[in-house]
Amino acid sequence: AQNGGPSMKSNGNPRASTSQSNAASNTRVGRESSGEEFTTTTLWILLAGVALCAFGLMGGDAEVDVTPSSPATFTAFLEGGVAQVHTLEEYNEILRYHKEDTGLPVVVDFYSRGCGPCRMIAPIVKQLAKEMAGRAVFVEVDVNRNYYASRAAGVRAMPTFQFHSGGKLRASFSGADSRRLKAISADLAAEAARA
């Protein structure tokens, strides 16, 4: 070993040190993959906890009714929230529910996470939902995850806002026009209040 040759550990066999080195390497790889499994498991547990909190099923003071006749996505408007719509069936059911049970206008934001104007107007939509809590319903449809609802609604650009009242499409526009969004939402909410 002093002359720069291979180390003669383990009975003078130069391959033994390589084997020991490989064994240590395998052990290290095994520990790393266990760490990855632990991280993946931890991530899934955290995501489950976040989902439970989001639906009011774990901790927190807010009581959210999650009965089949009034799921959390249908009641987010009471607290000024924007509900995420995941399926075409859920989209249709929300429109039906608010037509028949609440009479409130439904503002649908069709968006994409990769859309700059969508990200720009998202805080305005959330603020408007808070300001109009109990007077209008705000829902979001991610066009990439809920393709069928966006296709059924005829969405071709993002963001697209559609305004439903009384079970009918009353207005629609594409683009991040906050003035138009506020004006149409306020007009339909005032109309619903008079009815």
N, C-alpha and C positions, 0 to 999 in steps of 0.2 A: 504494500500500500504506500510505502514511503517513496518508491521509485515511480509512482504514477500508474502502476498496474492495478488490476482489479483487486478489491479487498478480499482477503482470504478468511472471512468469518465462516462459521458453521462447517467445521471439519475441513477447512481449506478449499472448499468448493465455491468457485466464483459464481456459479448459478444460484446457489442457496441465497446469497444476498439479494439477487434479483427476485427470487421467489418470495422472500420476506418482504421486499419492497412492493411487489404486486399484491400480496395479501393485505398489506397496510392500505394500499390504494383501494382495493375492493371494499375493505371495511369502511373507508372514508366515503366511497360512493354509496354504500348501503346506508350510512348515516345521512348523507345528503338527500337520498330519495325518501327516507323516513321523514326528514324535515319538510320535504315537499308535500308528502301525504298529510303531515300535521297541518301545514299551511293551508292546503286545499280543504281539509276537514274544518279547520277553524273558519275559513272563508265562508263555507256553506252554512255553518252554524250562525255566523254573524248575519249573513243574508236572510236566513230564516227569522232571526230576531228582528231585523229591520222590517221585514214584511209583516210580521205579527204586530209590531208597533204601529206601522202605517195603517193597518186595518183596525187598530184599537183593541186588539185581542190580548195584548200583553202590556201591563203597566200603563202609566199615564192617567190623567184625570178625565179625559174626554170619553164620553160614552157614545159609541157608534152602533147603530142598529144594523146587524148583519143578517137579519132574517131573510129568507128567500124573497119575500114580497117587497123588501126595501133594503137591498144590499148597499154596502158602504159607498159604492160608486154613484148610487142614486141620491145619497144624502150629503155628499160633500158640499153641495151648494148651500146648505144650512149654515155652515161654518165659514163660508167664503173660500172654499177650496176648489181646485180644478181637478176633476176626476180623469183618470187615464182609462180609455176604452180599449180593451184587448181583442175583442172579436166582433164580427159582423152581427152576431146574435145579440151581444151586449149593446152594441150601437143601436140596433132596432128597438130593443127593449127599453133603453133609456128614452128614446124619442116617444115611444108609446106611453111609458110611465108618466112623463111630464105632460103629455097631451091629455091623458085621461085622469090623472090623479092630482097634479099640482096646477096645471094651466100656465106654468111658467115658460118663458122662451128658453130655448136651448141654443147656446153659442158653441159651435164645434170648431176647434182649431186643428186643422190637418197640417202636420209638421213633419220635419225630418231632422234628426240630430245633426246631420252634416250641413244643414242649411243655415247660412249666415243670417239672413233676414228673420228666420224662425227664432234663432237664439236671441236676436236683437229685440224682438217684440214679446218674447216669453215673459219677462218681468212685468210688462204692461198688462198682459192678459191676467197674470196672477193678482196684480194690484186691483184691476177692474173687478175680478171675481170677489175680492174682499169687500170692495166698496158696494157691490150689488148683492151681497149675501142675502139669500132668501127672496130676492126679486128676479134673479135670472140664474140659469144653470150654465156652467162653463165646463166643457169636456175637451180632452185632447185625444187625437188619434195619430199615432206614429205611423206614417204611411209605409214604412219599411217593415214594421212588425205586424200591422193590421192592414194588409194589402186588400183584403176583400171588402172591408168597410170603405176604404178610400176609393176603390174601384166602383163600388155601388153608388157612391156619392158623386162620381164623375170628376174626381180631383185629378188635375193634370199639372199643377204648379204648387209650390210651397212658399210661404204659408198660404193656405186657403181657409177662409172663414166662411162658415155657413150658419145661417140664423133660422131656426125652426120655431114656429109658434102655432099652436092649435093643430099640430100634426102636419103642417105644410111648410115647405121651404119658402121663407119670406124674402131672404136676401142672401147674396153670396158675392165674395170678391177675393181676389188673390193679391198678395203683397202685404208688406208690413205697414199698413196705413192705420196708425193708432187713432187718429181723429175719426175716421170712418167706423172703426171698430167700436169706439165709445159712443158715437152718435146712434148707430143702428141698435146697439145693445140697450141704450137708455130709452130709445123710442119704443122698442118692443116690450121692455119692462113696464113702462108707463101705460102702454096699451093693455097689457095683461092685468095691471092693477085696477084699471077702469072696468074691466070685464067682470 
